[in-house]
Amino acid sequence: MASLLISSLLIVSLFSYGSPLSSNYYQKTCPNAESIIKKAVISATKNDKTAPAGLLRMHFHDCFIRGCDGSVLLNSKGKNTAEKDGPPNLSLHAFYVIDNAKEVIESACPGVVSCADILALAARDAVVMSGGPFWDVPKGRKDGRISKASETNQLPGPTFNISQLQQSFSQRGLSLEDLVSLSGGHTLGFSHCSSFNNRIHNFNSTTDIDPSLQPSFAASLRRVCPANKNSKNAGVAMDPSSTTFDNTYFKLILQKKVVFSSDNALLNSPKTKNLVSSFANSKDAFAKAFVKSMIKMSSITGGQEIRKDCRVIN
């Protein structure tokens, strides 16, 4: 218990809450920043329909380690293995979108716009491009100088139960409502077999398949991810409309047709279950809660500089 408390305190100490961010931060210093980033996201999405999901996931993974400081963008160097090369981040993609936006912004207003802000804005634009809500992103983040693959074990995992999820989010000042609404980001994207094999093969000593999975859905997952077969690149879409930002994910939770244990875990607390039902019944309710939680999460800050190149510290 003592070691758990110390670990929790260490995680909390990495984050800064309530740093002075502003929606008009670049109004005078780089007024075209948002339009440049939007163009980069639009261009990427035309060529790759999975880019929006990649950008949203990248922003989430950035914010959950040392705050939203762009540390997920840094390359490994020398003896230091960076966050992007940590096991949970090996499937992250669309880094080039941030690079492309940064290059144009540096030409227009050098040394002004942080990579962390570019990522936060790109994540917002990714949601909008996918049919989701627009929101004003508070800006003024600084870029971090530390990025360690070893710290990616702090990310909430697909096998987490409700207690583990609640602890992970509360350590970052995020509530149960934030947990459920941000989990709604799973409406976009793809999951590899490795993230849900625990539910469809050797679930426990008495059953092969997680009994909380809808049987025909479990059977379909087993066809895609058969046992004892290298299915490194195999997987399934997070929901049938995986390039559209909607509330289908919450409907699937109620139907027991979601892939992660952590998704199903949202039914194991009265408050989170009620929120799942509310969001399943109303796309607008989900959109409003998601915007509120995204602003809250993206306001967890913790950087020191404005990087010239998002992949390396100055």
N, C-alpha and C positions, 0 to 999 in steps of 0.2 A: 504493500500500500504506500509506503514511504517513497519507494522508487518511482511509482506511478505519479505521485504528487509532484516529485521533483521534475519528472519528465514533462508534466503538464505545465509547470511554471516556466520551464525552459522554452517550451513552444510559445507560450503567451508572451514571453519577454522578447521574442523575435519580431513581434508586430507592434505597429504604431496605429492608434485609432484617433480619428478626428483631426488628422493633419490638414492644413489649410488648402483644400482643393477648391477650384472654382470653375463654373461652366463656361466662363468667358476668359479663361486664363491666357489664351493665345490671341485674343482679339486684336491686340496692337502689335504683338511680336511676330506672329505667324498666322494671319487671318485665313489663309487658304489651307491650313493643315488638315482640317476635317474633310474638305472636298478631295484633297489629294489621296487620303487614306480610303475614302469611299470608292474612288476610281480604281484603286489597286484591288479592293475586294471585289468590285464588279467584274474587272478584267479576269481575275482568278476564277471566279464562279462560272464565267462563260466557258472556260476550258476544263473546269473540274467541279462538278456538282457537290463533291465532298469537302471542298475548301471551307465553307461556312462552319460545318461541324468541327473541323480541325481547329479553326481559329477560336471558337467558343470554348472548346476543351482546353486549348493551350492557355487561354486567359485564366480559367479556373485553376489549372495546375500551377500556374505562376503564383496566383494570389494565396494559395494554401501552403506555400512553403515559407517564404520570408516576406509575405505581403506582396502586393502588386508592384514589383520592382523590375520586371523584365529579366529576372535571373534565369528563367527557363530558356531564354534566347541565347545565352552564352555558350560558346563552344568549349569542350574539354581542352585543357592545355597542360602540357608537361605531365606531372604526376597527379594533377587534379582532374578527376572525372566529374563533369558538370551535370546538372539536373537533367538535361535533355537525354543523357545517356544512362540515366537510372532506369531500372526495369519497368516502372509504371509509365515511363515517358517514351519508350522506344517506338511506340506506334503513333506518337504525335507527328503531325505533318502540317504543311502550309507555312513553314517558316519563311519561305521565299516571298510570301505576300508582305510580311513585315519588312523584309530587306528592300523590296521594291518601293514601298511607301517611304521608307527612311531615306533612300537614295534621292528621291525627288524632293522630299522635304529639306534635306541637307543642302540641296542646290538653291532652294527658295529662301530658307532661313536657317543658316548653319548654326549648330550648337544650341538650339532653342527647344526643340520638341523631344521629349524623352521617348525611348523605345517602349517603356511601360505604358505611356499614354497612347502610343500608336497601337499597341496590342489591345488596350481597353476599348479604344474607338473601333478597331477592326472587328472585335467581338460583337459590339453593338451593331455595326453595319452587317455583319454576318447573319445576325438574327433578323434584321429588317429585310435583307435580301431573301430570306427563307420564308417570308410572310408573317414574321413576328412583329412585336411592338417597337416603336422608336422611343428613345429617351435621351435626355441631355446628360452626357457623360461628364462628371466632374473631372477637371484636369489639373495638372501641376505635380504629377508624380515624378520622383527621381528614379534613376536606374541604380540597381544594386551592383556591388562589386564582388559578391560571394555567390557561388553556385556549386552545390555539392550533391552528387548523385545519391550519397548516403542519406540525405535528408528527404528524399522522395518517399521513404517508407512512412512519412507522416501523412501522405495522401489517403483519403478514405478509399478503402478497397471494395471491389465488387462482391466480396464475401462477407462484408461487415454486417453485424446485426444492429438492431435499433439502438442499443446502448452504446455501441462503438461509434455509430454515426452521430448520435447526440453529443458524445464527448468530443469528437473531432470538430464538430461545428461550433460547440460552445467555447472551446479553447480559442476560437477566432472571433468570438463575440457575436456569433450567428445563432439564431433561434431555431426552434423546431419548424416554424413557418418558412424560414429561410432554407432549411434542409429540404423540405418538400418542394418548394417552388424552384430551387436551384437544381434539384434532381430532375425537374421537368426538362432540363437541357438535354436529357437522354432522348427527347423526341427527335433529335438530329443525330445521325451517325451510324456507326457500324461497330459490332463487337466481335473480337476473335474468340474462337472456341475456348482458349485457355482461361478466359474470364468467367466462363459458366460451366466448364466441364465438371466442376464439383457437384452440380445439380443433376447431371444426367448420366454419370457413371460412378459407381461405388459411393453413393451418397452416404450410407452408413452401413453398419454391420448387418442390418436386416433388410434393407431395400436399396436397389440400384439407382432409383430415380427419386428426386425430391418430391414427396407427396403433395407439396404446395403448388407444384406445376400442373397446369391443365394437361391431362393425359395426351391428347392428340398434338398439342403444342410440344410437349416433351418428346414425343415420337419424331416430330419434324426436326427438332434440334439434334437428336441422335443420328438422324440420316445425314445431316450436314457434318456432324462431328462424331464419327464412329470411334469406338474404343480401340486402343492399341494401334492407332494410325496417326502418322505425322500430319496434323492438320494446322500447321503453323500459320498459314495464310487464309485458312477457311474461317467462316463465321457467318453471322447473320446481321441484317439491318436491325437497329434498335426498335423500330416499329415500321409497319408497312409504308408509312409516309415519311421516310427517314430523311428526306431533303426539304420537308415542309415543317415549319415551326407551328405546331398546333397542340391540342390537349389529348391527342390519341394515346400518348404514353400513360396517362392516368386512367383512361378507360381500360387499357390492357392490364394495369395492376389489379383492378377489380375483377378482371376476367382470368387472373392468374396466368397471364401470357407475357410476362416480362422475363428477360434473360438473367439478370443479376439477382443474387440473394439479397443484395442491398436494396434493390427495387422492391422486392416482395416484403422486405422488413418494414416498409412504411405502413403496412397493415397491422403491425404488431404493437402499436401504441394508439390509444383512443384518439389523441389529438391529431397525430399524423394521418390516421385512417380517415378522420373527418375531413381533413384538408384534401386528401386524395379524392374523396367523393365530391367535395365542392369543386375542385378543379376539373374533374371528369365531367361534371354537369355544366360547367361554364368556362368557355375559352377566355372570356373577358376577365373573369375572376383570376384565372391563372396568369394571364398577361399582366395584370396590374400587380399581382404579388411578385411575379418574376422580375419586373422592372425595379420594384422596391428593394428586392433582395440583391439584385445585380449591382445597384448603386451602393448598397451597404457593403457588399463583399469587395467591390472594386475600390472602395475608400480605405481599405486596409493597406497602409503604405509602409515604406521602409527602404528608401534608396539614398544614394549620396551624390550622383553625378548625372550629367546628360551625355550619354554615349554618342560618339561619332559613328560608330559601327555597332549595330545591335548584337553582334556575335562576339565582340571582344571589349574588355574594359579599356578606358582611356589610358 
